């Protein structure tokens, strides 16, 4: 590698640092949970996607351990060669039943699921209409597809209808509306009833990425479609958030769609199968979720209490009902400084800034989970008060 090229990369990194946008990772030395150990410090964790607090649940750990002796450590193969155990199909069928779909297909992550979804199903004759704030994995997946691309402003139903009309007028054979179920940086829920109504009007399909809702939104945690009482054609999601927090993604939908994805979805065809321990823990996580009304109740009680506490202190919050509660700060460096001061006060959070969110909209995205208790929330609110005043966010 030439020194000229390395100098170019070094200059790019220096620019990121100068703008206050350098991302740094802290080393956690404990299991994921409501409180974690970072180095030798115990801190309250408010930035994990561990919505139901299952990441260190003893039943999931037990299931993962129990899988290794009879099933082995890893599959060392892709699914269609020799990488499919019976438990892979068991998990896929249980996911499908839980979500009310014909079948599902597993991937290493939902990023892979979204990356592999569009190209096998849609061609140059088709159209995909995508929300402007969709997750990067949806954007990347659509880029890999030859379908015509249309974008509508976030949750703007008038713009969505305009794009559907444009796709129709451009002669699209099939049209798919693609949206996050929950927009993860803001905690906003997609307007699925309106989206489904427009899809019916213009004979379009609907795909929803439900990563930030499966397990805790809707009856029994079935996700945003169930929460809104509507049906959508294709669901993608993850085992890496509320369903135990490990790794693994899926697509659920009609049988012919899943069958074609098994034949042609590149991340599925060319990636190793999920290891048995993750699969068995995923099956157990679904059982816990289906029985988890108490966890969902606690999660939303915590969310309401936390949001009210931050508002009483005077922080600028984005409105919403979701356990994602963004504290808006504006500038990247301020978000970094606030996160650092909160860590000093015993609270683990991360600053979010460009390119994760638009410039000028830097924030600390706090996230509630069912594992947090009232004492921890009160301590965290006090830490936010101290840090907010120290950083000039609060008077």
RAHU-V504675 format. One record per pair of residues at least 4 apart in sequence whose C-alpha atoms are under 6 Angstrom apart, sorted by the first residue. I is the first residue (numbers start at 1). J is the second residue. D is the distance in whole Angstrom. If there is no record, write none. Layout:
i=I j=J d=D
i=I j=J d=D
//
This chain:
i=3 j=7 d=6
i=16 j=21 d=5
i=16 j=22 d=6
i=17 j=21 d=6
i=17 j=22 d=5
i=20 j=332 d=6
i=20 j=333 d=5
i=27 j=38 d=6
i=28 j=37 d=6
i=28 j=38 d=4
i=29 j=37 d=5
i=29 j=38 d=6
i=30 j=36 d=6
i=30 j=37 d=5
i=32 j=55 d=6
i=34 j=45 d=5
i=34 j=371 d=5
i=34 j=372 d=5
i=35 j=43 d=6
i=35 j=44 d=4
i=35 j=45 d=5
i=36 j=42 d=6
i=36 j=43 d=6
i=37 j=41 d=5
i=37 j=42 d=4
i=43 j=346 d=5
i=43 j=347 d=5
i=44 j=347 d=5
i=44 j=348 d=6
i=45 j=348 d=5
i=46 j=349 d=6
i=46 j=366 d=5
i=46 j=367 d=5
i=47 j=349 d=5
i=47 j=366 d=5
i=47 j=367 d=5
i=49 j=241 d=5
i=50 j=241 d=5
i=50 j=242 d=5
i=51 j=242 d=5
i=51 j=369 d=4
i=52 j=242 d=6
i=52 j=295 d=6
i=52 j=369 d=5
i=52 j=370 d=5
i=53 j=369 d=6
i=53 j=370 d=5
i=53 j=371 d=5
i=54 j=244 d=5
i=55 j=244 d=5
i=55 j=245 d=5
i=58 j=62 d=6
i=60 j=281 d=5
i=63 j=280 d=6
i=63 j=281 d=5
i=64 j=277 d=4
i=64 j=280 d=6
i=64 j=281 d=5
i=67 j=71 d=6
i=67 j=277 d=5
i=68 j=72 d=5
i=68 j=73 d=6
i=74 j=275 d=5
i=75 j=83 d=5
i=77 j=82 d=6
i=77 j=83 d=5
i=77 j=272 d=5
i=78 j=83 d=5
i=78 j=271 d=6
i=78 j=272 d=4
i=78 j=273 d=5
i=79 j=83 d=4
i=79 j=84 d=5
i=79 j=273 d=6
i=83 j=273 d=6
i=91 j=283 d=6
i=92 j=104 d=5
i=92 j=105 d=6
i=93 j=103 d=6
i=96 j=100 d=6
i=96 j=101 d=5
i=96 j=103 d=5
i=96 j=104 d=5
i=99 j=222 d=6
i=101 j=253 d=5
i=102 j=253 d=6
i=102 j=254 d=5
i=102 j=255 d=5
i=103 j=252 d=6
i=103 j=253 d=6
i=103 j=255 d=6
i=104 j=251 d=5
i=104 j=252 d=4
i=105 j=250 d=5
i=105 j=251 d=5
i=106 j=249 d=6
i=106 j=250 d=4
i=107 j=113 d=6
i=107 j=248 d=6
i=107 j=249 d=5
i=107 j=250 d=6
i=107 j=268 d=6
i=108 j=248 d=5
i=108 j=249 d=6
i=109 j=247 d=6
i=109 j=248 d=4
i=109 j=249 d=4
i=110 j=237 d=6
i=110 j=238 d=5
i=110 j=249 d=4
i=111 j=115 d=6
i=111 j=137 d=5
i=112 j=116 d=6
i=112 j=267 d=6
i=113 j=250 d=6
i=114 j=137 d=6
i=114 j=138 d=5
i=114 j=141 d=6
i=115 j=137 d=6
i=115 j=141 d=4
i=116 j=265 d=5
i=116 j=266 d=6
i=116 j=267 d=6
i=118 j=122 d=6
i=118 j=145 d=6
i=119 j=145 d=4
i=120 j=264 d=6
i=122 j=126 d=6
i=122 j=147 d=6
i=123 j=146 d=5
i=123 j=147 d=5
i=124 j=146 d=5
i=124 j=147 d=4
i=125 j=172 d=6
i=125 j=173 d=6
i=126 j=147 d=5
i=126 j=172 d=5
i=126 j=173 d=5
i=126 j=174 d=5
i=126 j=175 d=6
i=127 j=147 d=5
i=127 j=148 d=5
i=127 j=149 d=6
i=127 j=172 d=6
i=127 j=175 d=5
i=128 j=149 d=5
i=128 j=175 d=6
i=128 j=176 d=5
i=128 j=177 d=6
i=129 j=150 d=5
i=129 j=151 d=5
i=129 j=177 d=5
i=130 j=151 d=5
i=130 j=177 d=6
i=130 j=178 d=5
i=131 j=151 d=6
i=131 j=152 d=5
i=131 j=154 d=5
i=131 j=179 d=6
i=132 j=151 d=6
i=132 j=152 d=6
i=132 j=153 d=5
i=132 j=154 d=5
i=133 j=154 d=6
i=134 j=179 d=6
i=134 j=180 d=6
i=137 j=141 d=6
i=152 j=159 d=5
i=152 j=160 d=5
i=166 j=170 d=6
i=167 j=172 d=6
i=168 j=172 d=5
i=175 j=204 d=5
i=176 j=204 d=6
i=176 j=205 d=5
i=176 j=206 d=6
i=177 j=206 d=5
i=178 j=207 d=5
i=179 j=208 d=5
i=180 j=208 d=5
i=180 j=209 d=5
i=181 j=189 d=6
i=181 j=190 d=5
i=181 j=208 d=6
i=181 j=209 d=6
i=181 j=210 d=5
i=181 j=224 d=6
i=182 j=188 d=6
i=182 j=189 d=4
i=182 j=190 d=6
i=182 j=212 d=6
i=183 j=187 d=5
i=183 j=188 d=5
i=187 j=322 d=6
i=187 j=324 d=5
i=192 j=196 d=6
i=199 j=203 d=6
i=199 j=204 d=4
i=206 j=232 d=5
i=206 j=233 d=5
i=207 j=234 d=5
i=207 j=235 d=6
i=208 j=235 d=5
i=209 j=235 d=6
i=209 j=236 d=5
i=209 j=237 d=6
i=210 j=214 d=6
i=210 j=236 d=6
i=210 j=237 d=5
i=211 j=237 d=4
i=211 j=238 d=5
i=213 j=217 d=5
i=213 j=223 d=5
i=214 j=221 d=6
i=214 j=222 d=6
i=214 j=223 d=4
i=215 j=221 d=4
i=215 j=242 d=6
i=215 j=289 d=6
i=216 j=221 d=4
i=216 j=296 d=6
i=217 j=221 d=5
i=217 j=223 d=5
i=217 j=227 d=6
i=218 j=222 d=5
i=218 j=223 d=5
i=218 j=226 d=5
i=218 j=227 d=4
i=220 j=290 d=6
i=222 j=226 d=6
i=225 j=229 d=6
i=225 j=230 d=5
i=225 j=231 d=6
i=234 j=252 d=6
i=234 j=253 d=5
i=235 j=251 d=6
i=235 j=252 d=5
i=236 j=250 d=6
i=236 j=251 d=4
i=237 j=249 d=6
i=237 j=250 d=5
i=238 j=248 d=6
i=238 j=249 d=4
i=239 j=243 d=5
i=239 j=247 d=6
i=239 j=248 d=5
i=239 j=249 d=6
i=240 j=245 d=4
i=240 j=246 d=5
i=240 j=247 d=5
i=241 j=245 d=4
i=243 j=285 d=5
i=261 j=265 d=5
i=266 j=270 d=6
i=267 j=271 d=6
i=278 j=282 d=6
i=281 j=285 d=6
i=288 j=292 d=6
i=295 j=370 d=6
i=298 j=370 d=5
i=299 j=369 d=5
i=299 j=370 d=4
i=302 j=306 d=6
i=303 j=323 d=5
i=303 j=368 d=6
i=310 j=315 d=6
i=311 j=315 d=6
i=316 j=327 d=6
i=316 j=328 d=5
i=317 j=326 d=6
i=317 j=327 d=5
i=317 j=328 d=6
i=318 j=326 d=6
i=323 j=367 d=6
i=323 j=368 d=5
i=324 j=366 d=6
i=324 j=367 d=5
i=325 j=365 d=6
i=325 j=366 d=5
i=325 j=367 d=6
i=326 j=364 d=6
i=326 j=365 d=4
i=326 j=366 d=6
i=327 j=363 d=5
i=327 j=364 d=5
i=328 j=363 d=4
i=329 j=362 d=6
i=329 j=363 d=5
i=330 j=360 d=5
i=330 j=361 d=5
i=330 j=362 d=5
i=331 j=360 d=5
i=331 j=362 d=5
i=332 j=353 d=5
i=332 j=362 d=5
i=334 j=338 d=6
i=335 j=351 d=5
i=335 j=363 d=6
i=336 j=351 d=5
i=339 j=349 d=6
i=339 j=350 d=6
i=339 j=351 d=6
i=341 j=387 d=6
i=342 j=347 d=5
i=342 j=387 d=6
i=343 j=347 d=5
i=343 j=348 d=5
i=345 j=383 d=5
i=350 j=364 d=6
i=351 j=363 d=6
i=351 j=364 d=5
i=352 j=362 d=6
i=352 j=363 d=5
i=352 j=364 d=6
i=353 j=357 d=5
i=353 j=362 d=4
i=354 j=358 d=5
i=354 j=359 d=5
i=384 j=388 d=6
i=388 j=393 d=5
i=388 j=394 d=5
i=389 j=393 d=6
i=389 j=394 d=5
i=389 j=395 d=6
//
